[in-house]
Amino acid sequence: MIIVKSLAFLNNETIPQKYTCDGKNVNPALQISNIPKEAKSLVLIVDDPDAPKGTWTHWIVFNIDPTIKMIEEDDVPKGGILGINTSSKIGYEGPCPPLGETHRYFFKVYALDTIFSSETRGANKKQIEKAMENHVIDKGELVGLYSRA
């Protein structure tokens, strides 16, 4: 299993405000390890299954270089191409749950046996998941929590 860790928060712990809509709204640094040697690319999907209108996608990055060990704070990882989040924007959108609610944010990393074509640029989560079918060789995730006062 791929291991995904953050330098900013532990699994199932609170995401610091800096990485949310209440702060700088930048992605946290992520450490990725135990990537299969046969992986040709990685996909990162960050989503919130607790959103009131269904799962909210906060960040999609695909074609990430599988030799990567770290995604730096406020950065697109090496080789990465950004997809479209639920707000119809390209790039990272930090946690921003309704006031008084605690939501879970899943930072999911998938190892694939393929690399997507550059025409996939700007794809949404549904399109990326469809393209990933039959190509995932391993995955891992980190869960962060966030609530607004």
ROROGU-90841 format. One record per atom (N, C-alpha, C): residue in three letters; x, y, z. Coordinates in steps of 0.02 Angstrom, whole numbers, padded with zeros to 5 digits, always signed. Example, Ala and Ser with C-alpha at 12.3 -4.5 7.8 and 13.67 -1.06 7.14 Angstrom:
ALA+00660-00284+00390/ALA+00615-00225+00390/ALA+00660-00165+00390/SER+00642-00112+00354/SER+00684-00053+00357/SER+00645+00002+00394/
# end
This chain:
MET+00042-00059+00000/MET+00000+00000+00000/MET+00044+00063+00000/ILE+00024+00112-00039/ILE+00059+00176-00041/ILE+00048+00211+00026/ILE+00100+00241+00052/ILE+00095+00278+00115/ILE+00095+00352+00100/VAL+00043+00387+00124/VAL+00036+00459+00114/VAL+00036+00491+00183/LYS+00082+00538+00194/LYS+00087+00574+00257/LYS+00093+00648+00243/SER+00075+00687+00293/SER+00084+00760+00288/SER+00131+00783+00342/LEU+00168+00835+00327/LEU+00211+00866+00377/LEU+00169+00913+00421/ALA+00107+00927+00399/ALA+00065+00976+00434/ALA+00014+00945+00482/PHE-00006+00882+00470/PHE-00056+00850+00512/PHE-00050+00774+00507/LEU-00074+00741+00559/LEU-00073+00668+00560/LEU-00139+00641+00532/ASN-00139+00576+00513/ASN-00199+00544+00488/ASN-00256+00551+00538/ASN-00314+00570+00514/ASN-00375+00579+00555/ASN-00367+00634+00608/GLU-00322+00681+00595/GLU-00314+00739+00639/GLU-00332+00803+00601/THR-00333+00859+00636/THR-00355+00923+00608/THR-00304+00952+00558/ILE-00329+00974+00502/ILE-00289+01009+00452/ILE-00280+01081+00477/PRO-00219+01106+00481/PRO-00208+01175+00503/PRO-00244+01225+00457/GLN-00267+01278+00487/GLN-00306+01330+00453/GLN-00270+01357+00391/LYS-00205+01360+00392/LYS-00165+01386+00337/LYS-00185+01354+00270/TYR-00204+01290+00271/TYR-00217+01252+00210/TYR-00291+01252+00190/THR-00330+01298+00220/THR-00402+01300+00209/THR-00424+01368+00181/CYS-00489+01374+00169/CYS-00517+01437+00144/CYS-00512+01492+00197/ASP-00500+01473+00259/ASP-00493+01522+00313/ASP-00421+01546+00322/GLY-00375+01516+00284/GLY-00304+01534+00288/GLY-00277+01554+00221/LYS-00218+01528+00204/LYS-00185+01544+00140/LYS-00213+01504+00082/ASN-00251+01451+00097/ASN-00283+01409+00046/ASN-00231+01379-00002/VAL-00177+01353+00027/VAL-00125+01319-00011/VAL-00123+01246+00009/ASN-00100+01203-00036/ASN-00096+01133-00019/ASN-00041+01119+00032/PRO-00055+01072+00078/PRO-00002+01052+00125/PRO+00050+01009+00090/ALA+00110+01008+00118/ALA+00162+00963+00093/ALA+00141+00891+00108/LEU+00153+00846+00060/LEU+00136+00775+00068/LEU+00197+00733+00053/GLN+00210+00684+00097/GLN+00262+00634+00085/GLN+00229+00572+00057/ILE+00258+00544+00004/ILE+00229+00484-00027/ILE+00284+00432-00029/SER+00268+00372-00005/SER+00318+00318-00006/SER+00284+00251-00021/ASN+00325+00201-00032/ASN+00302+00134-00048/ASN+00265+00131-00115/ILE+00290+00170-00163/ILE+00260+00171-00230/ILE+00287+00111-00268/PRO+00242+00073-00300/PRO+00266+00014-00338/PRO+00315+00033-00393/LYS+00367-00007-00401/LYS+00418+00007-00451/LYS+00391+00008-00522/GLU+00338-00029-00535/GLU+00309-00032-00602/GLU+00262+00026-00618/ALA+00251+00071-00571/ALA+00207+00129-00582/ALA+00236+00174-00636/LYS+00193+00196-00681/LYS+00213+00243-00734/LYS+00193+00314-00717/SER+00142+00321-00675/SER+00120+00388-00654/SER+00079+00381-00590/LEU+00070+00439-00557/LEU+00027+00442-00497/LEU-00029+00492-00510/VAL-00085+00480-00476/VAL-00142+00526-00476/VAL-00156+00544-00403/LEU-00167+00608-00391/LEU-00187+00632-00324/LEU-00256+00663-00330/ILE-00302+00639-00289/ILE-00369+00667-00285/ILE-00383+00684-00212/VAL-00403+00746-00200/VAL-00422+00767-00132/VAL-00496+00783-00134/ASP-00534+00748-00092/ASP-00606+00761-00092/ASP-00636+00756-00022/ASP-00697+00782-00017/ASP-00735+00787+00046/ASP-00801+00750+00036/PRO-00808+00689+00063/PRO-00870+00652+00054/PRO-00927+00677+00099/ASP-00912+00724+00144/ASP-00962+00748+00192/ASP-00997+00812+00168/ALA-00981+00836+00109/ALA-01011+00898+00083/ALA-01087+00890+00077/PRO-01124+00943+00090/PRO-01197+00939+00090/PRO-01228+00915+00024/LYS-01197+00932-00033/LYS-01227+00913-00098/LYS-01191+00854-00130/GLY-01157+00813-00090/GLY-01119+00756-00116/GLY-01045+00771-00115/THR-01005+00721-00131/THR-00932+00727-00127/THR-00907+00787-00165/TRP-00865+00827-00132/TRP-00837+00888-00161/TRP-00763+00876-00175/THR-00743+00885-00237/THR-00673+00876-00257/THR-00635+00941-00248/HIS-00580+00938-00210/HIS-00540+00998-00194/HIS-00478+01004-00237/TRP-00451+00948-00262/TRP-00389+00951-00300/TRP-00381+00887-00339/ILE-00361+00893-00402/ILE-00345+00836-00444/ILE-00278+00851-00478/VAL-00231+00805-00471/VAL-00168+00810-00507/VAL-00153+00740-00535/PHE-00138+00736-00599/PHE-00122+00671-00629/PHE-00058+00676-00669/ASN-00033+00618-00691/ASN+00031+00612-00726/ASN+00090+00634-00682/ILE+00082+00626-00617/ILE+00136+00642-00570/ILE+00192+00591-00580/ASP+00254+00614-00581/ASP+00312+00571-00587/ASP+00312+00521-00530/PRO+00313+00455-00544/PRO+00309+00405-00491/PRO+00372+00400-00448/THR+00425+00434-00466/THR+00485+00433-00424/THR+00483+00487-00370/ILE+00431+00526-00370/ILE+00424+00581-00321/ILE+00418+00553-00250/LYS+00447+00587-00204/LYS+00442+00567-00133/LYS+00405+00620-00093/MET+00400+00681-00121/MET+00370+00736-00084/MET+00334+00783-00132/ILE+00274+00803-00112/ILE+00238+00857-00145/ILE+00247+00917-00098/GLU+00279+00968-00122/GLU+00294+01026-00079/GLU+00231+01067-00067/GLU+00233+01105-00013/GLU+00178+01150+00004/GLU+00169+01201-00053/ASP+00106+01215-00070/ASP+00088+01265-00120/ASP+00126+01253-00186/ASP+00124+01190-00210/ASP+00161+01172-00270/ASP+00126+01116-00308/VAL+00135+01115-00373/VAL+00112+01059-00414/VAL+00169+01010-00420/PRO+00158+00947-00404/PRO+00213+00898-00405/PRO+00241+00888-00475/LYS+00304+00865-00478/LYS+00341+00854-00540/LYS+00300+00812-00589/GLY+00293+00839-00649/GLY+00256+00804-00702/GLY+00181+00813-00698/GLY+00157+00838-00642/GLY+00085+00841-00630/GLY+00047+00888-00675/ILE-00012+00865-00696/ILE-00059+00905-00735/ILE-00121+00913-00691/LEU-00145+00974-00687/LEU-00203+00989-00644/LEU-00269+00975-00679/GLY-00315+00948-00639/GLY-00383+00937-00663/GLY-00428+00991-00634/ILE-00492+00986-00648/ILE-00542+01035-00625/ILE-00575+01011-00561/ASN-00579+01055-00511/ASN-00613+01037-00448/ASN-00688+01051-00455/THR-00725+01038-00402/THR-00798+01046-00404/THR-00819+01118-00415/SER-00777+01165-00398/SER-00792+01236-00410/SER-00778+01257-00482/SER-00762+01207-00525/SER-00745+01219-00595/SER-00682+01260-00604/LYS-00637+01254-00555/LYS-00572+01289-00558/LYS-00517+01238-00562/ILE-00461+01260-00592/ILE-00402+01217-00595/ILE-00357+01235-00537/GLY-00336+01184-00499/GLY-00291+01196-00443/GLY-00322+01175-00376/TYR-00285+01189-00324/TYR-00304+01169-00256/TYR-00355+01217-00228/GLU-00405+01188-00195/GLU-00456+01227-00159/GLU-00460+01195-00089/GLY-00440+01232-00039/GLY-00436+01205+00028/GLY-00503+01190+00060/PRO-00502+01152+00114/PRO-00563+01137+00151/PRO-00602+01200+00170/CYS-00668+01195+00165/CYS-00710+01252+00181/CYS-00781+01228+00197/PRO-00788+01187+00250/PRO-00854+01160+00265/PRO-00901+01214+00292/PRO-00967+01200+00292/PRO-01013+01246+00323/PRO-00995+01257+00396/LEU-01010+01316+00421/LEU-00995+01333+00491/LEU-01024+01280+00538/GLY-00984+01260+00587/GLY-01008+01213+00638/GLY-01003+01140+00619/GLU-00984+01125+00558/GLU-00978+01055+00537/GLU-00905+01034+00531/THR-00890+00973+00551/THR-00824+00944+00541/THR-00828+00897+00482/HIS-00786+00908+00433/HIS-00784+00865+00374/HIS-00718+00828+00369/ARG-00720+00772+00333/ARG-00661+00732+00320/ARG-00635+00748+00250/TYR-00570+00754+00243/TYR-00539+00769+00179/TYR-00490+00713+00163/PHE-00503+00678+00108/PHE-00463+00620+00088/PHE-00412+00641+00036/PHE-00348+00632+00053/PHE-00293+00644+00007/PHE-00274+00575-00021/LYS-00299+00558-00080/LYS-00291+00491-00108/LYS-00239+00492-00163/VAL-00191+00445-00159/VAL-00139+00438-00210/VAL-00147+00369-00242/TYR-00149+00369-00308/TYR-00156+00308-00346/TYR-00094+00298-00390/ALA-00067+00238-00391/ALA-00012+00220-00437/ALA-00044+00187-00498/LEU-00025+00211-00557/LEU-00054+00184-00619/LEU-00001+00151-00662/ASP-00024+00106-00705/ASP+00021+00073-00753/ASP+00021+00110-00820/THR-00002+00173-00820/THR-00006+00212-00882/THR+00006+00286-00867/ILE+00013+00324-00921/ILE+00018+00397-00917/ILE-00038+00423-00962/PHE-00077+00471-00937/PHE-00132+00499-00977/PHE-00106+00545-01031/SER-00142+00551-01085/SER-00123+00597-01139/SER-00132+00669-01115/SER-00098+00714-01147/SER-00102+00785-01126/SER-00171+00814-01139/GLU-00211+00781-01181/GLU-00280+00804-01193/GLU-00323+00797-01131/THR-00300+00759-01082/THR-00337+00749-01020/THR-00334+00811-00976/ARG-00290+00858-00992/ARG-00283+00920-00953/ARG-00352+00952-00942/GLY-00365+00972-00881/GLY-00429+01004-00866/GLY-00487+00955-00856/ALA-00471+00891-00848/ALA-00523+00841-00836/ALA-00550+00847-00765/ASN-00613+00826-00756/ASN-00642+00826-00689/ASN-00634+00756-00658/LYS-00656+00749-00596/LYS-00646+00687-00559/LYS-00677+00627-00595/LYS-00738+00635-00619/LYS-00772+00580-00652/LYS-00732+00557-00713/GLN-00706+00604-00752/GLN-00667+00587-00812/GLN-00602+00553-00793/ILE-00569+00577-00741/ILE-00506+00547-00719/ILE-00518+00476-00692/GLU-00570+00468-00652/GLU-00585+00401-00625/GLU-00602+00352-00682/LYS-00637+00376-00733/LYS-00652+00333-00790/LYS-00587+00313-00826/ALA-00542+00361-00836/ALA-00478+00347-00869/ALA-00434+00301-00827/MET-00442+00302-00761/MET-00402+00260-00716/MET-00425+00187-00715/GLU-00486+00174-00738/GLU-00513+00105-00736/GLU-00464+00056-00767/ASN-00452+00002-00731/ASN-00407-00052-00753/ASN-00334-00032-00757/HIS-00316+00025-00728/HIS-00246+00047-00729/HIS-00217+00058-00659/VAL-00258+00053-00606/VAL-00233+00064-00538/VAL-00198+00002-00513/ILE-00134+00010-00494/ILE-00097-00047-00468/ILE-00087-00043-00392/ASP-00098+00016-00363/ASP-00095+00023-00291/ASP-00123+00091-00272/LYS-00139+00100-00208/LYS-00164+00164-00185/LYS-00150+00173-00111/GLY-00155+00234-00089/GLY-00148+00250-00018/GLY-00184+00315-00005/GLU-00198+00328+00059/GLU-00233+00391+00074/GLU-00216+00417+00143/LEU-00227+00481+00150/LEU-00219+00517+00213/LEU-00284+00554+00223/VAL-00311+00552+00284/VAL-00374+00587+00299/VAL-00360+00643+00348/GLY-00383+00702+00331/GLY-00378+00760+00376/GLY-00448+00785+00393/LEU-00454+00817+00450/LEU-00518+00843+00473/LEU-00515+00919+00476/TYR-00572+00951+00464/TYR-00574+01023+00471/TYR-00645+01045+00488/SER-00650+01093+00533/SER-00714+01124+00549/SER-00702+01199+00557/ARG-00755+01236+00545/ARG-00752+01309+00550/ARG-00796+01330+00609/ALA-00772+01378+00647/ALA-00809+01400+00707/ALA-00866+01446+00688/
# end
